[in-house]
Amino acid sequence: MPTKLRNNIKKKVSEHKRRLRKEARKLSALGVKSSSSSKSKELHIPNLYPFKKKMIEHIQNSKKTEESEKLLRKLENKQK
């Protein structure tokens, strides 16, 4: 690969990354979160796990309670 071509590729890649960072800054200034940060990590439980359904239900219930507690804290802070 000639040096000229290799350098052009590096230049285009760096320019592309710069544009993405600039766009992300604009969106964050507007209060929009990027999709990569909003992805939630799902817990993968193997099918052979003996109490898989109970485990999934427990996790979902704990998430719901955390969300409701968070909402209550927000409301309390707003009232203060």
Residue, then its C-alpha position, 0 to 999 in steps of 0.5 A: m500500500p503506498t504511503k499516500l493512500r495510507n495517509n489519506i485513509k488515516k486523514k479520512v478516519s480522523e476527520h470522521k471521528r472528529r465529526l462524530r465527536k462534534e455531533a455528540r457534543k451538540l446533542s449532549a448540549l441539547g440534553v439528548k443522550s447517545s444511544s450507546s450510553s443508553k443501552s442497558k446491559e441485559l443479564h444473560i442467564p443460561n437455559l440450564y440454570p435450575f431456577k431461571k424464571k425465579m431469578i428473572e422475576h426477582i431481577q425485574n422486581s428489584k428493578k421496579t422497586e429501584e425505579s419507584e424509589k428513585l421516583l419517590r426521591k425525585l418527588e421529595n427533592k422537588q417538594k423541598 
